[in-house]
Amino acid sequence: MLTLATYGYMVELARQAVVRLAYEHEIFVEIIAPTQLAPFDMSALTRSLEHTRRLLTVEEGTHDMGWGAEVVARCAEKLGAGLQRAGRVAALNLPVPSSGPLEAAVLPGVEQILEMGQKIVQSR
């Protein structure tokens, strides 16, 4: 099992990845999609992580110093060893291009979510 935290349009991409994770890899995921990022209410995320113990954050923001990094840090502080594994999927640390194909190369997609979800669950 895995907890996936995301927001905005990434919720739709996460939903697509979650369906594939379930059907193709028998990995079951709880999606936490907050409607407010700041201040961030950790209660739903914490409840989910008490069961899954694994976290994946997905965002369109950049990988470095982003929302996902903050969420992982807060979860690690709160849960300690109760958080077995965590990972992040985010945009590359580049400006987002206006060209469609280049934008797709910079922003995260379903395949990156699938790959990281499998990695988090399958590693011990």
C-alpha positions as CSV (number, residue, x, y, z in Angstrom):
1,M,0.0,0.0,0.0
2,L,1.0,3.6,-0.6
3,T,-0.2,7.1,0.2
4,L,0.0,9.6,-2.6
5,A,-0.3,13.3,-1.8
6,T,-0.9,15.7,-4.6
7,Y,-3.0,18.7,-5.6
8,G,-4.4,20.6,-8.6
9,Y,-4.2,19.0,-12.1
10,M,-1.7,16.4,-10.8
11,V,-4.7,14.7,-9.0
12,E,-5.9,13.6,-12.4
13,L,-2.6,12.2,-13.5
14,A,-2.2,10.5,-10.1
15,R,-5.7,8.9,-10.5
16,Q,-4.6,7.5,-13.9
17,A,-1.4,6.1,-12.4
18,V,-3.3,4.7,-9.4
19,V,-5.6,2.7,-11.7
20,R,-2.6,1.2,-13.5
21,L,-0.7,0.5,-10.3
22,A,-3.7,-1.5,-9.0
23,Y,-4.5,-3.4,-12.2
24,E,-1.0,-3.9,-13.5
25,H,1.0,-4.3,-10.3
26,E,-1.5,-5.0,-7.5
27,I,-0.3,-1.9,-5.6
28,F,-3.1,-0.1,-3.9
29,V,-2.9,3.6,-3.2
30,E,-4.8,6.2,-1.1
31,I,-4.8,9.6,-2.7
32,I,-4.8,12.6,-0.4
33,A,-5.6,15.8,-2.4
34,P,-5.8,18.8,-0.1
35,T,-7.8,21.8,-1.2
36,Q,-5.6,24.2,0.8
37,L,-1.8,24.0,0.7
38,A,-1.0,26.7,3.3
39,P,-1.6,26.3,6.1
40,F,-1.4,22.5,5.4
41,D,-3.6,20.3,7.5
42,M,-1.6,17.1,8.1
43,S,-4.4,15.1,9.7
44,A,-5.7,13.1,6.7
45,L,-2.2,12.4,5.4
46,T,-1.1,11.2,8.9
47,R,-4.1,8.9,9.2
48,S,-3.4,7.4,5.8
49,L,0.3,7.0,6.6
50,E,-0.4,5.1,9.8
51,H,-1.8,2.4,7.6
52,T,0.4,2.5,4.5
53,R,3.7,3.7,6.0
54,R,4.9,4.8,2.5
55,L,4.5,8.2,0.9
56,L,4.7,9.6,-2.6
57,T,4.2,13.3,-3.3
58,V,3.4,14.5,-6.8
59,E,3.5,18.2,-7.9
60,E,4.0,20.5,-10.9
61,G,6.3,22.6,-8.8
62,T,10.1,22.0,-9.0
63,H,11.7,19.1,-7.3
64,D,14.1,21.2,-5.2
65,M,12.6,23.1,-2.2
66,G,9.0,22.4,-3.3
67,W,5.8,21.5,-1.6
68,G,6.5,17.8,-1.8
69,A,9.8,18.2,0.0
70,E,8.1,20.1,2.8
71,V,5.4,17.4,3.1
72,V,8.0,14.6,3.3
73,A,9.9,16.5,5.9
74,R,6.9,17.1,8.1
75,C,5.8,13.5,7.8
76,A,9.3,12.3,8.8
77,E,9.3,14.6,11.8
78,K,5.9,13.5,12.9
79,L,6.1,9.8,12.2
80,G,9.8,9.0,12.6
81,A,10.4,5.3,11.9
82,G,6.7,5.0,11.2
83,L,7.4,6.4,7.8
84,Q,9.1,3.5,6.1
85,R,9.8,5.1,2.7
86,A,9.1,8.3,0.9
87,G,9.6,9.7,-2.6
88,R,8.8,12.7,-4.7
89,V,7.7,13.3,-8.3
90,A,8.0,16.9,-9.5
91,A,9.0,19.1,-12.4
92,L,12.6,19.4,-13.4
93,N,14.5,22.3,-11.9
94,L,14.0,24.4,-15.0
95,P,11.6,27.1,-16.2
96,V,8.5,25.6,-17.8
97,P,8.7,26.1,-21.5
98,S,5.8,27.4,-23.6
99,S,6.3,24.7,-26.3
100,G,3.9,21.8,-25.7
101,P,6.5,19.0,-26.3
102,L,9.1,20.8,-24.2
103,E,6.6,21.4,-21.4
104,A,5.7,17.7,-21.3
105,A,9.4,16.9,-20.9
106,V,9.7,19.2,-17.9
107,L,6.5,18.5,-16.0
108,P,5.8,15.1,-14.4
109,G,3.5,12.6,-16.0
110,V,1.8,9.3,-15.4
111,E,4.8,7.2,-16.2
112,Q,7.0,9.0,-13.6
113,I,4.3,8.4,-11.0
114,L,4.1,4.7,-11.9
115,E,7.8,4.3,-11.7
116,M,8.3,6.0,-8.4
117,G,5.2,4.3,-6.9
118,Q,6.6,0.9,-7.8
119,K,10.0,1.8,-6.5
120,I,8.7,2.9,-3.1
121,V,6.5,-0.1,-2.6
122,Q,8.9,-2.8,-3.9
123,S,12.1,-1.6,-2.1
124,R,12.6,-2.8,1.4
